[in-house]
Every structure is written in C-alpha cells, then in structure tokens.
C-alpha cells in the first residue's frame, strides 16, 4: 500500500501551469491514499469547482475529502483515496483553541486492518505554537487504530522539539526506517521557487511521514521516497515549493 503527503503551495505563482503539474505528479506516484496541504478551496475565485475535486477527477481518485479551515476558508486540507474512507473529521470540529486548527483525519480499511491517517499543517511562525499543536493532535488521535499514520508539513526539522516529542510517543519516522526518503523537502538550492532565499536558508526536511503501530503488528516499510523534484509536464514547471514524501508499506 502506498501512502503519500504533498504540500501544494497555495500561491498564485504559475498557478495554471502548476495545477497541471500537480495533477501529472499525483497521477505518476499513484498513491493509494494521498494527504494534501495548502489546498486552495476553489480553482478560480470564491466559487465553482473545488481544487481537491479537480485533482481527484483528473487523476482517477474515486474518494476525496476536503475540509476548509473555519478561520481561513479559502484554504484547507484534503485526502484523496482509491480506498473507500470510513470516517473523516477535523480537529476544529472539537473543542480546541483556534491556534490548533491544524489537522484532519480519516480512517479506512485495507488488508483486513483499520488504519487512521492524520494530515497536518503546523504553524510556520512559532515553535511554541507548533509544540502546542502537536500535543493537541496527539491527544485528539488518542489510542487510535492498530496502524496510525501522521503526515504533512510540520514546518520544522528532525532536530526540533516537536520531532523529539513525537518519537518519544512511539511515532516512527519512516525516513529513518525505510530505504531513502531522508532528503530535504524544502530545497533552497534547486527548487526555483525558493532559490531567492538560498543565501539565508539551508535545505530542510519539513515534510514528514510517521507511523505508529500496536506491539506485535509490525509492518514492513519497503520504500520511502521524495517526489515532485522535477517537472513532468511540457510546461516545465515544478508543482510546488515543497517536495512530497511517499511510503510503500507491506501489511501482514
């Protein structure tokens, strides 16, 4: 089973070319379940077709959920899936501080097991806010399912306090267990959207995929990879200022 996460960069830069590149990239990686961050609500303006729906239609996904932020309804989080989704929810549907409006969650069944997948986009300004968000997300997930996936744009690196917090609570960084994937997802050297900041910032791995499982039900991580590093369309543009991360998981 392939799971992937991708920040689409909600920015008008080269948008018509980038949405084509996004769709081509999504189709190429062909994840069974795909978590998306910075998803613009509508293709054009404030009405019409939703961006998540357009991507699903153009890439063959039968199931998708898009949840707009209540405090910023022009953007949200989405999950696209080839597997039927049993439930979907957002952290802001619960009694949470507005600063913790950072996550959505779905559950689905595959290979005879139930999975939970939580898709996050953490605050980029403040480490303190990110720490509070991670704590809120952990408490929201609770015991969860036998297999839990936590992925998205954490806006921090693996030397951060939030990373230490998650790994201390049994979340496994799949890039440390699989073959590959331990690469920058914000590439200030090669990504053309970020090169203007290359003198001030170093490449960083801000997009993570983490796994938690019950004792005795250890899955096999067969592959971890970073995608979106090259153009796959005639327009020659990259899909985003972020690269995505994919995980191939074998469940027994």
N, C-alpha and C positions, 0 to 999 in steps of 0.2 A: 504494500500500500504506500502510495506517495502522498506526503503532506508538504505544503509549501506556504511561505509567507512572503508578502511583497508590499512595500510602501510605494504607492503610485504617484506621490508628489502632486498635491493639489495646487498647481501653479499654472498660469495661462501660457507659459513659455512653450512654443511649438505644439500647442495642445492638439490640433487636428492630426499632425504627424505622430505625436506621442501616443494618442489613443489607438491609432493603427498599430504602432509598435508594441504597445501594451498587449493588445489582443493577439498579435502574432507571437509574442513571447509566451503568454499564458497558454496558447494552443500548443506551442512547441514543448513546453515542460510537461503538460498533460498530467497535472496533479489530480489525485482523486478528491482531495479537499484542499482548498486554497483560501488562506486568510489574507485580506487586503486592508491596508490602512491608507489614510488620506484619500478616501474615495469621494470625489465630488458628487453631490447629490444628483444634479441634472446635467445632461450633455451640454445644453445651452441655456443660459439664464436661470430662471427660477421655476421653470415648468417643463413639461414634456417627458421624454424617456429618461429613466434613471441610468446613470453611468454603469452601475453594477448590472442592471438588466441588459444593457447593450453588450457589455463584455460577455455575460453569460450566453446571450443569443449568438454572438459571433464566434464563440469558442466551444459551443456544444454542451454547456453545463445545463442540466435539467433543473437543478435546485440551486437557489441562491437566497440569501437573506442580507438585506441592507438595513442598518439602523443608524439614523442621523442623530448627531448629538443634540440634545434638547437646548443647550446653550449656544449652539453654533450649527443651525440646521442645514447650512449649505455644504456640510461635510459629514462623513460618518465612517463607520467600519462595516466590512462586508465579509461574508463567507460564501464561496462558490463550491458546489459539490456535485460529483457524479453519483454519490451515495445519498439515499434519502436521509434527511435530517429529522431526528425525532423531536428535538426541542431547540428553541433559540431564546436568548434572553440578553439583557444588557444590565450592566451594573447600576445604571441610573434609574432602572425600574425599581430599585430597592432604596431603603433609607440610607443614603450615602451623602457625604459632603460633595458639593458641586466640583471641588478640585479633584475628586476621584472618579469623575466621569471619563473613564479611560479604557473600558473593556466591554466586549461582548463575548458570548459563549454559546456553543452549540453542542449537542450530543448526537451520536449516530452509532449504528451497529455494523460491524464488519468482522468476518471470520469467527462468528459466534461470540464476539465480545462487544461490550458497550464502551465507547470512547467519549471523553469530554475534550473539547478543544476551546481554549480561551484565547481570544485575539485582542492584543493590547496595543495602544499607542500612548506612551508615557510623556509627561511634560518635558519639554526641551530646555526650559529655563532654570529650574531649581532642583538640585539633588535632594533637598528636604522634601519637596513635593513628590518626587519620584519614590522616595522611601515610603512615604505615607500611602502612595498609590499601590505599591507592591504589597504592603501589608493588607490593604483593603481587598485587593484581588485574591490574595491567599485565603483570607477569611471567607470571602464570598464563595470560592470554589469548595472550601471545606474538605471533607474526606473524598468527595468526587467519585469517579468511576475507577474501574480496575486500571485502565490506561488513561492518563491525563496528559494532554499536550498544552503547552503555554508558549505562545509565539507572537511575534510582532516587532514593532520598533520600540526598543527600550530607551533610546536616546542616551545611552551610556555604554561604557566599555566593560570588558570582563574583569577589570581591576576595581570596579565600583562597589559601593556598599550594597546596592540592590542585588548585584550578582552574588555577593557573599551571602546575603540573606536567603536568596532562593536556593542556592546549592546547599546551604545549611538545613533547609527544609525538604531535602530529598529530591529536589529538581535536578535532573541531569542535563548538562549542556551537551546536546548531541554532537556538536562540532568537536568535542573532546573525546568522543567515543567512536565516531564513525571515521571512514576514510575520506578526508577532505572536509571542506566547509569552514575551516579556520582561516578565513580571508576577510579583508575589510569589506564592509557593505557600503560605507561612505568613502569613496575613493577620490581624494583631493588631487591625485596625480594624473589619473587617466580619464575620469568622468568629466566631460566638457562642461556640465552644469556646475561643477564645483571647483574648477581649476583656478578661478579668480581668488579663491581662499587658500590656495596651495602653500603660500608662504607663511600663513598664520596657523594652519591646521595640518595634522598628520592623518593619514588614512586610519579608519577606525571600524571596528565591528560593533555596530549599534543594533543590528537586526539579528535576533536570536530565535532559536527553537529549543525548547526544553521539554523533557519527558519525565513523568513520574509514574511509577507502577507499583502494584502491590508486591510484597515479597513472594517469591516463588513463581511469578509470572513474567519473567524477564524476556522482553522482545529482542530481536536481533536487528541491530542498525546496520544495514548493508551498504548504505551510501548517504553521504551528506555533501551538498554542492552549493555553490553560489552561482546565480544566473542573472541575466539582464546586463551582462558586461559588454555586449556587442549588439550592434543593430541587426535585426533580422528582416528588415523591410527595405524596399527600394529607396525610401526617403532618407535612409542613412542616419536616423536619429535614435538615440537611446531612449528606452521607455520612461526612465525615471532618474532622479538624482541619487536614488538608493539602488543597490543590487538586492535581489531576493535570495532566499535560502530554501532549499528543498531537502527533504528527508525521505529515504526509502526504508520502510520498516517491515520486517517479516514477523508475523504473529503466529505463535504455535498454540 
